[in-house]
């Protein structure tokens, strides 16, 4: 579907940063709509998303169409200069669909039905669901495809539903036939000789429903692949409908941040606009780093500007104790997204709901209304984005470092029956990205089979599963002059989750200067292992270096691994067999980056200040509360204030500057 003539986010933004959020006016009387539009205009809102959860309003009974209210809203938005991201409402089917067609309801792995009354209660494999979803999408596209307010299509919402029911089982078998062709090939891939699991007929193959003990790991891995593909089929079916009616309007769906359930690399290839929902915890001191990681990943999937589809203006409602954002944090984190490539900054939602499951989830207009701090900060942010948008929008973010991430490796490495349930893929990924972020080194993300030749340094925090193609790609990258650094437990399994001979692929052992990987030594909670100059956490490995190829080692000190390499280098390839404590990992990666010719964005930044270059603009973001002074060589104009900055700049509590030379 993707091609050079497909529309892009630039076609929707028209050289500005879109600002707005999900608008759910069906929750409010019509007189409130006009008040909302007044407040939107006062806050410089340029975009609203309509219809995400409106299926029951649009189709109150089977086949009925109630478009009058949406007609009036589309016209109202256009009359006030506000563009519409029009959603297909298919993430939340109306109760009548499940009542009349139980086959549309998903089943859990232990056979329970997920009923209507919430959202995402649809079976991705149900032919009935897909038929009704296509029909409402067809009619929306036909009715509003030529409406002047329409700027973007938003398909469904946060695809995440698993289904273990009978219709999904039949679809799973079809998917497996396409993948393997024969039962012999499936039995080989799944290793069914273990525990007498060999299949003699396709009808015996099921989703990994609740077993007496552990499930077959490759069956589970394939089911995750299948689920991602089935959800993608649902997306592309609706995308193709709206694209047929409006080939000039870009199409998106919103990812959840670093979400386990879908292969977002593959999904991104099917989107005109890559968008994400992002909700860091305002009480987490590493919240800004989590935001930076998700933003870097989303920008890399988009290969350019991307859309922040959802964030919270204040508190969320799912953390047990839900804290609001302190004064200034919402603005700062929104500017961080723009710094890292976002051309749209949006929220869930515009007006905070008074009823329903998320009535304590904040909105751009909170329960306090127009005079509340949340709305007043919304106004300030809207004005800021209007000032910087014309110069920031469309700009690129340059990175000399690629961090490798792959959903299949995550899926395979996260199952039961492993050596340590403390080794959690996102935790390791965050630790390595944090080290680079705190060293003021800008990173892209990449799939291990992507072209890596444009990067000076490639970082592999952990990739338990690597395909042969990925391994060949890493070898070619190093042979071509690149520097590679890898964390522990990488290259252990092939694409069928089959442990490679020697516990790590032989080509990687040779690359890193490892003669033998004898044993894995996972660490308990709170346990560390001493290394020369630092402490290792989480994991350690009993490795014998190849004296003929290893150029440098940092040994373990004491204990069972005394004298063996914790870190070793062979040429331009580094292997780190533990997770160094944060300061040590940052120092190690900064050293390796410097050796590869990678420099920080700015030298000597205060600890709480983040610097990002987007195009010609330098974003300085202060994630602390006490004032700090930043040295900025040369003379710049701060686009947020219009002030001239020469030599130094003082940033206050959650302060920000956007500097143009």
Secondary structure as UniProt FT lines:
FT   TURN            4..5
FT   HELIX           9..13
FT   STRAND          18..23
FT   HELIX           25..27
FT   HELIX           30..42
FT   TURN            43..44
FT   STRAND          47..50
FT   TURN            52..53
FT   HELIX           55..58
FT   TURN            62..63
FT   HELIX           68..79
FT   TURN            80..81
FT   STRAND          83..87
FT   TURN            90..91
FT   HELIX           95..100
FT   HELIX           102..104
FT   TURN            109..110
FT   TURN            124..125
FT   HELIX           127..144
FT   TURN            145..146
FT   TURN            148..149
FT   STRAND          150..154
FT   HELIX           166..180
FT   HELIX           183..190
FT   TURN            191..193
FT   HELIX           194..196
FT   HELIX           202..204
FT   HELIX           217..245
FT   TURN            247..248
FT   STRAND          250..252
FT   STRAND          254..256
FT   TURN            257..258
FT   TURN            260..261
FT   HELIX           264..268
FT   TURN            269..270
FT   STRAND          275..277
FT   TURN            282..283
FT   TURN            285..286
FT   HELIX           287..302
FT   STRAND          306..310
FT   TURN            327..328
FT   HELIX           329..339
FT   TURN            340..341
FT   STRAND          342..347
FT   TURN            357..360
FT   TURN            367..368
FT   HELIX           369..371
FT   HELIX           373..392
FT   TURN            393..394
FT   STRAND          401..404
FT   HELIX           407..413
FT   TURN            421..422
FT   HELIX           425..438
FT   TURN            439..440
FT   STRAND          443..446
FT   TURN            448..449
FT   TURN            453..454
FT   STRAND          457..460
FT   HELIX           468..479
FT   TURN            480..481
FT   STRAND          483..486
FT   TURN            495..496
FT   TURN            501..502
FT   HELIX           506..512
FT   STRAND          514..522
FT   TURN            525..526
FT   STRAND          528..531
FT   TURN            532..533
FT   STRAND          534..537
FT   STRAND          539..545
FT   TURN            547..549
FT   STRAND          552..556
FT   TURN            560..563
FT   STRAND          565..570
FT   TURN            571..572
FT   STRAND          573..576
FT   STRAND          579..580
FT   HELIX           582..595
FT   TURN            596..597
FT   TURN            603..604
FT   TURN            607..608
FT   STRAND          609..614
FT   TURN            615..616
FT   STRAND          617..622
FT   STRAND          628..638
FT   TURN            639..641
FT   STRAND          644..651
FT   TURN            653..654
FT   STRAND          656..660
//
